[in-house]
């Protein structure tokens, strides 16, 4: 759909993909580890997918969380699938730290004045590590 942001654009910096979905890094200065898992076809809800597709999507979301936990050691990982503004099926996978700008509130809440946590590696190394971990699990 031409008027859908996630159909018309990658939705972030591409990291890894297969024939059904893609994982991208969201360019958000306050949350440098923020990743998004986006279903390629334009569907609005999880229940628009068959059971096999749902399982694959959730397995990738959970794999992304697992990789973030291993690489970044966050205090918490937030998983969110909202789609109110962009009704195209996608999941936000956001590593959170005590003292980040909105902690303990959602990342979309007003800032509490905390400071962003920097990645413990370069952005390129982070992307490569995520891509490597996903490619090992789902080789093309």
Secondary structure, DSSP 8 states (H G I E B T S, - for coil): -TT-HHHHS-SSEEEEE-SSEEEEE---TT-TT-EEEEESS--SSGGGS-HHHHHHHHHHHHHHHHHHHHHH--SEEEEE---SSS-S-EEEEEEE-TTSTTTTS-TTS---S------SS-HHHHHHHHHHHHHHHS--
